[in-house]
Amino acid sequence: MQPDTSATAASIQTESSHLNVSLIREIHHKQFCEGDPPAFLAPGRVNLIGEHTDYAGGFVLPVAIDFGTLATISPRHDGRVEIWSQNFREGITFAANDLPQTRKQHWSDYPLGVVWALRDAGVEVPAFSMTLWGNVPVAAGLSSSASLEVTTAVALLHLARRDMPRSQVALLCQRAENVYVGSSCGIMDQFIAANGAEDHALLLDCRSLDFRLAPIPRDISLVIANTMVKHSVVGGEYGNRRAEVEEGTAILARHRSEIRLLRDATMEDLERWGGEMPGNVMRRCRHIITENRRTVAAADALQAGDMKRLGQLMAEAHASYRDDFEASCPEADAMVEAAQGLPGLVGARLTGGGFGGCTINLVETKQAEEFSAQLRDKYKAATGIKPDIYRCHASAAAHRILNS
C-alpha cells in the first residue's frame, strides 16, 4: 500500500455548497450562448453495509450523499452534440448522428455512453448542449461515475420529453458503464443515485431490484474518511474474490440445485458442505452469507431507531470483511480503530470494494465536527498519512433543480 499521491492535501469537506446552480447556468450561457437552461442534480453514494453481496444476488444498504453532479442542458439546431466539463475545463463536440461507438478512455465516455444506451433503448436523443460540474471526490469510492451517468440520463430524458421508471434509468446507466465504458460495475451505484431519498438509506435486493427505504435520524451524520491508499492490484484482487465466491457457489449448488447465486445459500448449507471447499473459498462464502443477514438486520435497526444495534452490525461487518473476505488493509483497519471511543460514534467500517478507500462512520451530528478533527489527527499519528474527510447527510435522488 502506498499513499495516493494524486490526492489533495488533507481537508474536511461538507455538503454540496461548492456546486453553485446559478454559476453553472451562467457558464452554460457563456459557453453555448443560450438562455436559462434547466438544471439537474444526481448524488454520489456511500454504502452503509453489504459488501461484495451485489454480484451474489444479495442485499446492499447504500445512502445517497450531498455531493453530486450538476448538468444543464439545452437543445441545438445545428445537428451537433457539445458537452463541456467544468471540472476538466474542456469540451467535446460531435455530429449528433455520428457519435463514437466505442470508448476513448476519457471523461466523455460516461455521458456519451448514456446517449448510446438511451438510443439503443429506442429514445430519440436530439442534438444538445450540456454543461457538467461535479464535486463527488474522484477515486474515493463514492461513485462519481454513476452520479455523472444518472444526471446525464435525467437531463436527456427531459430534453427528449420521455418518461422512464427510475429503476429502468438505473439499469440503462449500468449498461452504459458495463458495455460502453467497459467497467463491470453492479447495479447499486446507479440505483441509489436514481432512487435514493433524503434522510433515508435504501435496502436493495440486487436480484429482484425490490427495495425499501430505512430512515436515518436527522441528528446522525455520515462521516466518510478517505485512507488515501489504493491497492496496486485492486482489479486482480477483486476478480480473485469474485472467482472464489463463484467456486464456492458451484460446490453448494451440486448439493442443492436451487442455489443459483450465493444469496440462496444458508449458513446451514455452508456448515454441511463447506468442508469440500478450500479454506479461503469457505471464508469468502461465510462473509457473503453472514453479510446478507447483517444488511437486512441493519435496515431493520434503522427502522426501529436502534442505533446501538446498527453500530454492532457495522463492527461485525468490518471484522468479517477483514478476516473472512480479507479485503481490508492496515490503513483501513487503523482508520476504523482510530474512530473507536471518539465523541458521537455510532458505528464505523470499511466501505466499498476494499483494499483501501474509505471508511463510513455514523456520528451524532452535534459531535461530527469534533469527531472528524480527532479522527484525522489520530489516523495521521498512526499512519503518517493525512486523510480527506467528508461530512455528509443522506440526500435526495436525481432531480431537476427549480427556482435557483
N, C-alpha and C positions, 0 to 999 in steps of 0.2 A: 504493500500500500504506500502511495505517495500522495502528498497534498496536491490538490488540483490548482496548479499554478496559474491557470487562466482566471480563477475566481477573483472577485474584487476584495478589497480589504474588509475586515470583519465589520458587520453592521447589524443593527436591529431595525427591521423594517416593519411597518404596519400598514395594513389595509391598502386600498387602491387609489389613494389620493394623488398619485403621480399620473394617473390617467385622466386627462382633462378633456371632457367631451367637447366643450366649446373650441378647444385648441385643435383637436383632430378635425373638426369640421372646417376650421379656418385653414388648416394645412391642405385639406381636400380641395377647398375652394381655390387656393393659390396654385395647387398642383394641376388641377384639371379645369379651372375657370368655370366652375359650375355653381349652382345655387346652394341652398341649405340642405345637405344630404341627410337621409335617415341614418341613425347610428345604432349599432347592435353590440352587445357585450356577451361573451361566454367566459365562464370561470375556469380556473385551474382546479386541481383537486388534491386532497391527501386521503390516504386510506387509513381509517382508524384501526382496522383489524381485518385479517383474511388475506394472507399472502401465499401466492402460488396455488391458490384454490381455483382460480378462474378457468384455467385450461383443463382442470379436473372436473369441470361442471358444477363447482361448488358455490359458496357464498362469499361475498365481499361486503364491506361496510364503509364505502367512501363518503367524503363530505366535499361539496363544492366550497371553494375558498374565495375570499375577496381580493384575490389577484386574478387578472383575466386579460382578455384580448378584445380590443375595440375594432370594429370595422365600420367604415362609412362607405356608401355605395351610391352610384348614380348611373343612369343609362347613357350610352353613347349612340351616335348616329352615323359613325364612320366605319362600322363593321370591325372595330378593334376592341381588344381587351387590354387595359392598363392597370397594373397593381403597383402601388407604392408602399414600401415598408418603412415606417418612421424609425423603427429600431435599427435597421441596416442602412438607412439613408440611401436607398436605391430603389429603382423601379424596374419592372419588366413590361414589355409590350409585344403583343402578337395579334395577328388576324384572328378574329373570333372563330372563324371556320377552319383554322389551321393551327390549333394549339398543339404543343408537344404531346406525343402519345406515350412517352416514357419519361422517367425521372431524370433530372440533371444533377442530383445531389446538391441542391440549392434550396434556400428557404422557400422559393416559389413552388417547389414540388407539392407542398401541403395545400395551398389554395387551388392550384391547378389540378391536383388530384381530386379535390371536391368537385370542381367543374366537370372533370371527366366522369366521376361517379354519378353525378346528377344527370348528365346527358345520357349515360349508359342506362339509367333508370327511366328514361323517357321524358325528363324535364327539359324543356327548351330554354336554355340559358342564353339570353340575348347579349349583345355587346355591352360592356360596362367599364366603369372606372371604379377602383376600390382603393381605400387607404386603410392600412393595418397598423395597429400600435398596441403592444402588449407589455405587461410588467410581471408576468409569471417568470420567476427565476429559471433560466435555462440550465439544463443538465442537473437539476436538483431533485428530480423525481416528482415534480408537481404538475406534470402533464401540460406543458406549454404547447405541445403539438396538437393535442386534442382540443384545447381551448381555441387555437387558431383554426382548426378544421370546422368546429361547430359554429363559431361566429361567422365564418365564410358561408357555411351552408344556410344558416337562417337569413343572412343578408341576401344571398342569391335567390332563395325561395321567395322572399319578399319582392325582389325585383321581377321574378318570373310570375308573380301572382299565383303561386301554388301553395297549397296547404299540405303538410305531411305530418303524420303522427311522430311524436318525439322519439319513440323507440326506433322508428324507421330512419329518422335523421341520424341517430347514433350508429345504426348498422351501416348506413351509407358512408359515414365518415370513417368508420373502421375499415370498410372495404377500400376507401381511398388510400388509407395508410398501408393496409396489407398488400394491395395489388399494385397501386401506382407508385407509392413511395417505397414499398419493399420492406416494411417493418412488420414483423409478426406479432403485433400487439393484440391483447384481448379486447373485450367489449367494455370493460369497466370505465376507462377514462372518458370515452366519448359518451357513454351512457349517463354518467353523473353530470357532465357538462350540459347535456340536453335535458336532464330530468331532476336535477337537484332542487332543493328548496331551502330558503333562508331558515336558519336556526334548526336544521334537521340534518341527520345522517340518512343514508339510503341503503337499506339492506337489499342487495340484488342477488337473485338466483341466476347465475351465469348460464344455466342451461335453458330455462324457460323464459328468462327475462322478466319474470314476475318480480315486483318489488314492493316494499312498504317503507314509509318514512318513520324515523325514530327521532323524537325531539331531543335537541341538545339545550340544556338550560341556558338562559340568557346570561347568566353570571359565570359561564365557563368559556374560556378562550382556547384556541388552538395555537400552541407554540411549536413551530417547526424549526428544528435545529439541524443545519447542514454540517456534516462532519468534514466536508471539503475533501474527501477522499473517494476515489473510484478504483475498483479493482481493475488491473490491467487486462484481464481476460474475462471480463464480466459476461461477454457474449457466450464464450465457451462454458463457463460455469453455469449459466442459465440453461443452456442446451443440455448439459450433463444432468442437471437436476430433473429437467423435463423427461429425459430418456429414462432415468431411474424410476420416476413415477409411472411411466408407461410400462416399464418392465414389471413392476410390482402389480399393476392393474391387470396385466395379462395373466400373471400367475393366479391371482384371485379369481379371474374370470373362468379359468379352467375348472374351478370347483363350483362356481355359481355363475351360470351363463347370463343372468340378468345384470351382472356388473359390467356395464359398458364403459363407465368412467369411474374414477376412484371415489367420486361423490356417492356412488351407490353402495360402497363397502362400509362395513361397521368395524368397530374395534374387536367384536367377537370374531369376525372373519379373519382379521389380522392375527389375533391370538391363535386361531386354529391353524392357519396356513402360512403365517409369516415365517415359520422356520424353513420353508422352502426357498426363501429369498436370501441373497447376500445381505449382510448386516446393514450396509449403507442403504440398500433399497428398502428394507423393512423400516428403517428410521424415517426415510423420506415419506413413506406411506403413513406412518404414525403421525407425523406432523400434519399432513393434509387432513386426515380423518378427524383428528382432535381439533384442528383449526376450524373446520367447518362447524363443529359443535360450539366452539368458543365464539365464533362470529354471530351465530344466531342468538346465543346467550347474551352477547354484548348488546345487540339490538333490543332484546327483552329488558336488559338492565337499564338502558336509556329510557325505554317506555315507562318503566317503573320508577324512574328517578333515582336509581340505586347506584350512585357514583362509586361507592366503595367496592361493590361487586365488579363494576366496569374496570376499575383500576387493577383489581386482582386478575381479571381476564387478560388485560394488556400485559401484565407481568408474566403470566403463563405463556402468552403468545410469543413474547420475546425470547423466553427460555427455550421454547420449542424451536423457534427459528434459528437460534444459536446452536443448540445441542443436537436436535434431530435432523433439521434441514441443513445445518452447517452453512448458512447463508449470511451470517453476521461477519464482523471483523473486529479487531481490537479497538479501533476508534469508535465504532458504533456502540460496542459494549461500554466503553469509557463514557460516552455521552449519556447512555441510559443510567449508568451508575452515578454520574455526576448529578443527575436530576433527583435522585433519592434524597428525601429529607429536606428538599428546598421548599420555600413557602408556597402553599397553594396547590401543590402537585396532587392530581387525581390519579394519573397513570402515564407511563412512558414506555415506548417500544420503538424498535427499528421499523420503518415503513418502506414500502416499495420493493423493487426487485432484489434487493440485498447486495452484499459485497461492497458496502459503502453507502453513500447517500445520506438520507435524513432520518432523524427520529421525530416521532409525533408525541407531543406532551399535552395532555389535557390539564388545564390550570385554572384555578379560580381567577376571574378577570381582575379583581381588585389587587391580586398579587402578581399578575402577569409581567408587569414591568420589572419588578424586583427579581422575580424568578428568572427572567431572561438574562438580566445582567449577571446574576450569580452563576447561572449555567454557563454562560460564555466564559467567565473567569475560571471556573473550576475545570472546564474542558481544556482550556488553554494551558492551565497549570499541569494537567495530567498528560497532555499530548504534545504541547508546543505549537499547536495549530489554532489559529483564530477562526472561529466558526461564523458563518452568517446565520442569523436567527430572524425568523419571520413570525410576527404575531398576527393571527387571523381570526376571523369568525366564519361560521357556516353561512354561505351565501346562496343567492338565487341561481336558477338555471339560466341558460342563454335567453336573452330577451332584447326587445327593442327599447332603447332609451328615449323617453319622451320628455319634453319641456326642459331641456338642458342647453 
